[in-house]
Amino acid sequence: MSSSTREAPLSAETCQQLICLTLAWDQIPEWISMEGGSDRVLREPVCAILVKTTIGWVLLDTGTDARRFRGPNPDRDLYAPAGLPEFLTDGDPLLDALAAHGLAPSDIAVAAVSHLHFDHSGGLRHLAEAGVEVCIQRRELDFAITTAGREDAYLREDYEHPALTWRILDGDGVIAPGVDAVSTPGHTPGHMSYRVRMAESGTWLFAMDAIDLQAGIDHDQVVGTHALPADAPLVRESHDRLTGLAAAEGARLVAGHCPVTWPALTAADGFV
């Protein structure tokens, strides 16, 4: 179990390969993704990351369960009024994305989920069935189990699978050699971002939903939503923490739902 620290402990090793995955496209009003944004609807990617480490492949986030948005009665309420998500495959988004790189859930050494909103937790059942350990922040899991519900964009059927094996983190910690959890609460009570150290391309900071858009980085505007009113100040603290870490470490800071910057990363298959 990891202890919280503002220095964000740095893994000593580096990783061999980094693959950015797009698991779906969501229709999201700009104000959700950036404070002060307009009502215009953005087509935003649902993101996940594969990292090859010295202990094997690590999966960061799992996307959306497509089944609830298909068929004759798709679940429109979760996305009202913007529209249903688009999936890149008629099959399972996570399984097909892994298969495109010759992988299956059983090939994952360890996984993590930044938070338990349904566009990040939808593939957890596959990890449960494969016996893959999943890292999560204690505060996030506690909130999801004791308090959160559908109105908060948490779907219990995603994360209450009886076979799920959790590794509980309390703040910053090492997920795998070269892959760190960076505590960034605010958007949700136990949100975390990821730091990945690559041998050649240097350090990457994946903000996930602590910063949704590149415009939020460029204009110093925080993400537009938070789960708990009392956590509103943490949204700014986590935003500033990520931009500060990126500057201090010379890291590339990647926004978690950016339709501008993310497609370029997925086109470059396998950073080193």
VOPAGU-2260 file (C-alpha; in pm, 1 decimal, decimal comma):
REM VOPAGU-2260
SITE   aa  ch    i         X         Y         Z
SITE  MET   A    0       0,0       0,0       0,0
SITE  SER   A    1     129,7     344,7     -89,5
SITE  SER   A    2     137,7     651,4     131,0
SITE  SER   A    3      50,1    1001,9      19,5
SITE  THR   A    4     329,3    1245,5     -60,1
SITE  ARG   A    5     334,9    1572,3    -248,1
SITE  GLU   A    6     666,8    1482,3    -410,5
SITE  ALA   A    7     509,3    1196,8    -612,1
SITE  PRO   A    8     769,8     918,3    -576,9
SITE  LEU   A    9     944,3     848,2    -904,7
SITE  SER   A   10     991,8     492,3   -1027,1
SITE  ALA   A   11    1357,4     413,7   -1079,6
SITE  GLU   A   12    1306,8     221,5   -1404,8
SITE  THR   A   13    1188,3     324,8   -1748,7
SITE  CYS   A   14     934,7     161,7   -1977,1
SITE  GLN   A   15     986,9       9,4   -2319,6
SITE  GLN   A   16     671,7      97,1   -2511,7
SITE  LEU   A   17     373,1     328,7   -2480,2
SITE  ILE   A   18      52,3     283,2   -2678,0
SITE  CYS   A   19    -235,0     532,6   -2657,7
SITE  LEU   A   20    -579,1     382,7   -2722,0
SITE  THR   A   21    -907,3     544,7   -2825,2
SITE  LEU   A   22   -1192,2     324,5   -2702,9
SITE  ALA   A   23   -1485,9     547,8   -2802,5
SITE  TRP   A   24   -1590,5     903,7   -2883,1
SITE  ASP   A   25   -1826,0    1093,0   -2653,3
SITE  GLN   A   26   -2045,0    1394,0   -2726,0
SITE  ILE   A   27   -1970,0    1633,7   -2437,6
SITE  PRO   A   28   -2067,5    1999,2   -2380,8
SITE  GLU   A   29   -1753,0    2207,5   -2348,9
SITE  TRP   A   30   -1850,4    2341,8   -2002,9
SITE  ILE   A   31   -1823,2    1989,5   -1858,2
SITE  SER   A   32   -1464,4    1961,2   -1971,1
SITE  MET   A   33   -1351,2    2315,5   -1896,3
SITE  GLU   A   34   -1475,8    2569,7   -1645,5
SITE  GLY   A   35   -1628,3    2863,3   -1827,4
SITE  GLY   A   36   -1678,4    2661,9   -2146,0
SITE  SER   A   37   -1975,9    2705,7   -2374,1
SITE  ASP   A   38   -2271,2    2478,8   -2451,2
SITE  ARG   A   39   -2114,9    2367,3   -2779,3
SITE  VAL   A   40   -2077,5    1992,0   -2800,4
SITE  LEU   A   41   -1728,7    1849,8   -2845,4
SITE  ARG   A   42   -1652,5    1506,1   -2984,3
SITE  GLU   A   43   -1410,3    1383,5   -2718,6
SITE  PRO   A   44   -1206,3    1060,9   -2708,5
SITE  VAL   A   45   -1245,4     797,2   -2439,4
SITE  CYS   A   46    -884,1     715,4   -2363,7
SITE  ALA   A   47    -675,7     431,0   -2226,1
SITE  ILE   A   48    -303,2     362,1   -2221,2
SITE  LEU   A   49     -92,1      50,3   -2259,6
SITE  VAL   A   50     261,6      52,7   -2121,1
SITE  LYS   A   51     519,5    -222,1   -2162,4
SITE  THR   A   52     727,4    -245,5   -1845,2
SITE  THR   A   53     985,5    -482,9   -1702,9
SITE  ILE   A   54     703,5    -680,9   -1537,5
SITE  GLY   A   55     489,7    -692,4   -1851,2
SITE  TRP   A   56     203,0    -489,4   -1995,6
SITE  VAL   A   57      22,6    -234,8   -1778,4
SITE  LEU   A   58    -325,0    -106,4   -1869,8
SITE  LEU   A   59    -433,4     236,9   -1752,2
SITE  ASP   A   60    -813,2     282,5   -1762,9
SITE  THR   A   61   -1068,5      61,7   -1938,5
SITE  GLY   A   62   -1320,8     275,2   -2130,4
SITE  THR   A   63   -1697,3     237,4   -2163,1
SITE  ASP   A   64   -1912,2     -77,3   -2163,2
SITE  ALA   A   65   -2064,5     -49,4   -2511,8
SITE  ARG   A   66   -2344,1    -295,7   -2442,3
SITE  ARG   A   67   -2560,6     -43,1   -2258,4
SITE  PHE   A   68   -2556,7     195,7   -2555,1
SITE  ARG   A   69   -2643,8     -57,3   -2825,9
SITE  GLY   A   70   -2952,5    -247,3   -2928,1
SITE  PRO   A   71   -3315,1    -135,7   -2950,3
SITE  ASN   A   72   -3316,3      41,4   -2611,5
SITE  PRO   A   73   -2982,7     222,1   -2564,2
SITE  ASP   A   74   -2927,1     405,9   -2237,7
SITE  ARG   A   75   -2971,4     763,8   -2359,5
SITE  ASP   A   76   -3015,3     924,5   -2019,3
SITE  LEU   A   77   -2647,7     902,1   -1926,9
SITE  TYR   A   78   -2555,3    1124,7   -2221,7
SITE  ALA   A   79   -2865,6    1340,4   -2256,5
SITE  PRO   A   80   -2891,3    1572,2   -2434,6
SITE  ALA   A   81   -2565,0    1546,4   -2629,0
SITE  GLY   A   82   -2609,8    1203,2   -2787,1
SITE  LEU   A   83   -2483,7     846,9   -2760,9
SITE  PRO   A   84   -2112,9     756,9   -2772,0
SITE  GLU   A   85   -1953,5     630,7   -3091,5
SITE  PHE   A   86   -1751,4     310,1   -3083,5
SITE  LEU   A   87   -1474,5     217,8   -3325,1
SITE  THR   A   88   -1579,8    -145,4   -3343,3
SITE  ASP   A   89   -1898,3    -350,0   -3339,0
SITE  GLY   A   90   -1736,9    -570,7   -3076,6
SITE  ASP   A   91   -1611,3    -493,2   -2728,7
SITE  PRO   A   92   -1405,6    -170,5   -2730,9
SITE  LEU   A   93   -1138,9    -281,2   -2484,3
SITE  LEU   A   94   -1103,8    -639,3   -2605,7
SITE  ASP   A   95   -1077,8    -528,2   -2967,6
SITE  ALA   A   96    -824,1    -256,1   -2884,8
SITE  LEU   A   97    -608,1    -506,6   -2699,8
SITE  ALA   A   98    -643,6    -764,2   -2977,8
SITE  ALA   A   99    -524,9    -507,1   -3233,8
SITE  HIS   A  100    -191,4    -518,7   -3050,4
SITE  GLY   A  101    -187,8    -895,5   -3008,8
SITE  LEU   A  102    -302,7    -884,5   -2647,2
SITE  ALA   A  103    -584,5   -1014,5   -2428,9
SITE  PRO   A  104    -676,3    -923,8   -2069,3
SITE  SER   A  105    -478,1   -1224,9   -1948,3
SITE  ASP   A  106    -163,7   -1059,6   -2091,6
SITE  ILE   A  107    -197,8    -761,0   -1856,8
SITE  ALA   A  108      36,8    -776,4   -1556,7
SITE  VAL   A  109    -140,5    -503,1   -1361,4
SITE  ALA   A  110    -399,0    -235,6   -1437,5
SITE  ALA   A  111    -525,1      89,8   -1287,8
SITE  VAL   A  112    -837,4     300,8   -1311,3
SITE  SER   A  113    -808,4     677,1   -1267,8
SITE  HIS   A  114   -1163,5     701,1   -1128,4
SITE  LEU   A  115   -1489,5     510,9   -1156,4
SITE  HIS   A  116   -1699,5     720,2   -1393,3
SITE  PHE   A  117   -1859,1     482,6   -1642,9
SITE  ASP   A  118   -1639,9     594,2   -1935,4
SITE  HIS   A  119   -1336,5     465,6   -1742,9
SITE  SER   A  120   -1476,1     159,3   -1563,9
SITE  GLY   A  121   -1654,6     -21,0   -1848,4
SITE  GLY   A  122   -1387,5    -282,8   -1910,9
SITE  LEU   A  123   -1319,8    -377,8   -1549,7
SITE  ARG   A  124   -1522,1    -697,7   -1586,0
SITE  HIS   A  125   -1266,4    -831,7   -1835,8
SITE  LEU   A  126    -983,5    -770,5   -1589,5
SITE  ALA   A  127   -1183,2    -936,6   -1313,6
SITE  GLU   A  128   -1240,9   -1245,3   -1525,1
SITE  ALA   A  129    -869,8   -1260,1   -1613,3
SITE  GLY   A  130    -759,5   -1219,8   -1250,3
SITE  VAL   A  131    -575,7    -891,7   -1314,6
SITE  GLU   A  132    -506,1    -672,7   -1011,7
SITE  VAL   A  133    -643,1    -317,8   -1050,9
SITE  CYS   A  134    -496,7     -16,1    -870,8
SITE  ILE   A  135    -739,0     242,5    -735,7
SITE  GLN   A  136    -734,2     520,2    -478,8
SITE  ARG   A  137    -897,6     431,1    -147,0
SITE  ARG   A  138   -1110,3     747,0    -140,8
SITE  GLU   A  139   -1241,6     676,4    -490,3
SITE  LEU   A  140   -1345,5     320,7    -413,5
SITE  ASP   A  141   -1501,5     421,5     -81,9
SITE  PHE   A  142   -1704,8     696,8    -250,7
SITE  ALA   A  143   -1812,0     463,0    -531,3
SITE  ILE   A  144   -1928,0     190,4    -294,4
SITE  THR   A  145   -2086,8     394,8     -16,4
SITE  THR   A  146   -2220,6     710,1    -181,7
SITE  ALA   A  147   -2207,0     740,8    -559,9
SITE  GLY   A  148   -2482,5     640,3    -796,0
SITE  ARG   A  149   -2605,6     673,1   -1149,9
SITE  GLU   A  150   -2674,4    1043,8   -1106,0
SITE  ASP   A  151   -2300,0    1086,3   -1039,8
SITE  ALA   A  152   -2206,3     887,1   -1356,2
SITE  TYR   A  153   -2107,6     583,7   -1146,0
SITE  LEU   A  154   -2252,4     248,2   -1252,7
SITE  ARG   A  155   -2210,2     -11,8    -981,6
SITE  GLU   A  156   -2237,3    -306,7   -1218,8
SITE  ASP   A  157   -1902,2    -197,7   -1362,8
SITE  TYR   A  158   -1701,7    -199,8   -1040,9
SITE  GLU   A  159   -1883,5    -434,6    -803,3
SITE  HIS   A  160   -1783,5    -746,8    -996,1
SITE  PRO   A  161   -1721,2   -1014,9    -729,8
SITE  ALA   A  162   -1396,8   -1129,4    -890,4
SITE  LEU   A  163   -1231,6    -786,8    -902,0
SITE  THR   A  164    -896,8    -774,1    -723,2
SITE  TRP   A  165    -815,7    -423,1    -603,5
SITE  ARG   A  166    -479,3    -284,5    -500,3
SITE  ILE   A  167    -565,1      11,7    -278,1
SITE  LEU   A  168    -351,2     326,2    -299,7
SITE  ASP   A  169    -351,6     609,4     -50,6
SITE  GLY   A  170    -217,4     895,0    -260,7
SITE  ASP   A  171      90,5     879,8    -482,0
SITE  GLY   A  172     253,1     545,5    -544,4
SITE  VAL   A  173     419,0     307,6    -787,3
SITE  ILE   A  174     184,7     104,8   -1007,0
SITE  ALA   A  175     464,9     -77,0   -1190,6
SITE  PRO   A  176     829,9      -6,6   -1267,0
SITE  GLY   A  177     828,4     324,2   -1455,3
SITE  VAL   A  178     455,3     385,4   -1400,7
SITE  ASP   A  179     339,4     601,7   -1108,6
SITE  ALA   A  180       4,8     704,5    -965,1
SITE  VAL   A  181     -21,0    1079,3    -903,3
SITE  SER   A  182    -302,2    1176,3    -667,4
SITE  THR   A  183    -522,9    1443,3    -828,6
SITE  PRO   A  184    -857,1    1454,5    -644,1
SITE  GLY   A  185   -1129,4    1702,9    -727,3
SITE  HIS   A  186   -1307,9    1589,2   -1040,8
SITE  THR   A  187   -1392,9    1284,9    -828,1
SITE  PRO   A  188   -1295,5    1227,2    -464,0
SITE  GLY   A  189   -1015,9     983,2    -540,8
SITE  HIS   A  190    -914,2    1071,0    -894,9
SITE  MET   A  191    -557,4     990,0    -993,0
SITE  SER   A  192    -340,0    1070,4   -1291,1
SITE  TYR   A  193     -45,1     872,0   -1426,5
SITE  ARG   A  194     325,0     938,1   -1479,6
SITE  VAL   A  195     507,7     715,1   -1726,7
SITE  ARG   A  196     884,7     728,3   -1771,4
SITE  MET   A  197     999,7     620,7   -2116,2
SITE  ALA   A  198    1356,4     528,1   -2209,2
SITE  GLU   A  199    1377,8     763,3   -2509,2
SITE  SER   A  200    1079,5     998,9   -2515,7
SITE  GLY   A  201    1113,6    1100,5   -2151,2
SITE  THR   A  202     843,9    1148,4   -1891,5
SITE  TRP   A  203     473,2    1162,3   -1971,7
SITE  LEU   A  204     199,7    1286,6   -1739,6
SITE  PHE   A  205    -145,7    1159,9   -1831,1
SITE  ALA   A  206    -386,9    1394,2   -1654,6
SITE  MET   A  207    -693,7    1184,0   -1731,0
SITE  ASP   A  208    -998,5    1381,0   -1609,1
SITE  ALA   A  209    -801,2    1613,8   -1383,7
SITE  ILE   A  210    -750,2    1814,8   -1706,1
SITE  ASP   A  211    -976,2    1723,2   -1998,2
SITE  LEU   A  212    -863,6    1955,4   -2276,8
SITE  GLN   A  213    -540,0    2099,6   -2410,0
SITE  ALA   A  214    -717,7    2435,7   -2398,9
SITE  GLY   A  215    -739,1    2391,3   -2022,3
SITE  ILE   A  216    -360,0    2363,1   -2010,4
SITE  ASP   A  217    -298,5    2645,6   -2256,6
SITE  HIS   A  218    -536,9    2889,2   -2085,9
SITE  ASP   A  219    -494,9    2766,4   -1727,1
SITE  GLN   A  220    -863,6    2675,1   -1695,2
SITE  VAL   A  221    -969,1    2389,8   -1471,2
SITE  VAL   A  222   -1198,3    2100,5   -1557,4
SITE  GLY   A  223   -1563,2    2200,9   -1536,9
SITE  THR   A  224   -1714,2    1941,4   -1302,2
SITE  HIS   A  225   -1653,2    1789,2    -960,0
SITE  ALA   A  226   -1844,5    1518,7    -774,9
SITE  LEU   A  227   -1857,6    1681,0    -429,8
SITE  PRO   A  228   -1909,9    2052,7    -357,4
SITE  ALA   A  229   -1650,2    2039,1     -81,6
SITE  ASP   A  230   -1391,7    1916,2    -333,8
SITE  ALA   A  231   -1419,5    2220,0    -561,5
SITE  PRO   A  232   -1088,6    2372,4    -437,6
SITE  LEU   A  233    -912,5    2042,7    -510,7
SITE  VAL   A  234    -990,1    2078,2    -881,8
SITE  ARG   A  235    -760,7    2382,5    -896,9
SITE  GLU   A  236    -500,8    2225,4    -667,1
SITE  SER   A  237    -475,7    1913,3    -883,4
SITE  HIS   A  238    -462,4    2115,3   -1205,8
SITE  ASP   A  239    -178,9    2325,4   -1064,1
SITE  ARG   A  240      -2,6    2019,5    -931,3
SITE  LEU   A  241       5,9    1857,8   -1275,5
SITE  THR   A  242     124,2    2168,5   -1456,9
SITE  GLY   A  243     384,9    2222,1   -1185,4
SITE  LEU   A  244     511,7    1863,6   -1206,5
SITE  ALA   A  245     528,5    1886,5   -1585,1
SITE  ALA   A  246     736,5    2202,6   -1565,8
SITE  ALA   A  247     963,8    2072,7   -1290,1
SITE  GLU   A  248    1030,1    1738,7   -1459,0
SITE  GLY   A  249    1024,2    1844,7   -1823,0
SITE  ALA   A  250     733,3    1605,3   -1872,4
SITE  ARG   A  251     478,5    1601,1   -2153,2
SITE  LEU   A  252     137,5    1673,3   -1998,3
SITE  VAL   A  253    -147,5    1500,6   -2182,7
SITE  ALA   A  254    -509,5    1609,8   -2134,3
SITE  GLY   A  255    -748,3    1321,7   -2073,8
SITE  HIS   A  256   -1027,2    1385,8   -2325,3
SITE  CYS   A  257    -875,4    1621,4   -2580,0
SITE  PRO   A  258   -1007,4    1584,7   -2936,1
SITE  VAL   A  259    -713,2    1789,3   -3067,6
SITE  THR   A  260    -405,3    1629,6   -2910,5
SITE  TRP   A  261    -513,7    1268,9   -2842,1
SITE  PRO   A  262    -565,7    1154,1   -3204,9
SITE  ALA   A  263    -206,2    1243,1   -3287,8
SITE  LEU   A  264     -84,3    1020,6   -3004,8
SITE  THR   A  265    -291,7     722,7   -3116,7
SITE  ALA   A  266    -160,6     761,3   -3471,7
SITE  ALA   A  267     195,0     716,8   -3344,7
SITE  ASP   A  268     175,5     350,1   -3253,0
SITE  GLY   A  269     419,6     265,8   -2977,7
SITE  PHE   A  270     626,0     546,9   -2826,2
SITE  VAL   A  271     965,5     453,2   -2690,2
